[in-house]
Amino acid sequence: MHAVVELVPPVPSAFGGPSLTTFPLAAGAHASVLAQSRPDPAPLPIAPAGEGRRISLPHAEPDLPAGTRTRHAAVRGFNGEPMSPGALATILTAYGRQARWDLPANLVEFYCVIADVTGVPAGAYRYLPDRHQLELVSEGDPRQRIREAALAALTQQGARTANLWLLPVGDAEAAEERYGARWYRLQQAAAGAALHRACLAAAAVDVASRIQNDVLTHLLDSWFGLEGRKRSLLMAHFGTEHPAGLRPEFRLTW
């Protein structure tokens, strides 16, 4: 499966696209599908910040278009070198940036797990985009927890040697109440877009990444302190790429 990520300003609203006036039945069906499939654009309520210790991050300006030139999946894993605070700030800024699209805001919260980032204690955090801060959720070395949640050997290797794991979290109850049966697709779209933004930002600063869905994320939810129907949805891990290097045939894959 492939996705299209918009990296340029959208087409001006004055451009209406191809005319369907000569196909009235098709035009009517098209309008009906759009009316029924587009969600209410009003954002979901923002979950309030907790009482955990906060860490302010340095200012960062992610260059997503630059990341497209080198973005690839780290199919040979990572080598365990520490990550700089600047690289962390760049990745998280892109991760929490509101996308330009017709989906509503606040579909996901931006959780992450950190190990071996200079100046940042190991543990689980919630990233607060409006404050550009990390809020501590749970302290401690996360590597064993992530290894227990990993299903594939490559994901377990990343658990030992990566520095940063991003896990978007969605509130199923709030989304289902607002959007009905579409809630899952909307949350997955928002989660996937957030991870791809982060991967592009990482590539622009020479940080390798890989998105995984072979993770038992529910094993991490209790560590995050998630309650109700809040769940982590996907995982991406980041670090210095293994010196064995890139396998060219995997350049555009997860």
Buried (B, 14 or more C-beta within 10 A) or exposed (E): EEEEBEEEEEEEEEEEEEEBEEEEEEEEEEEEEEEEEEBEEEEBEEEEEEEBBBBEBEEBEBBBEBBEEBBBBBBBBBBBEEBBBBBBBBBBBBBBBEBEEEBBBBBBBBBBBBBBBEEBBBBBBBBBBEEBBBBBBBEEEBBEBBBEBBEEEBBBBBBBBBBBBBBBBBBBEBBBEBBEEBBBEBBBBBBBBBBBBBBBBBBBBEBBBBBBBEBEBEBBBEBBEBEEEBBBBBBBBBBBBBEEEBEEEBEEEB
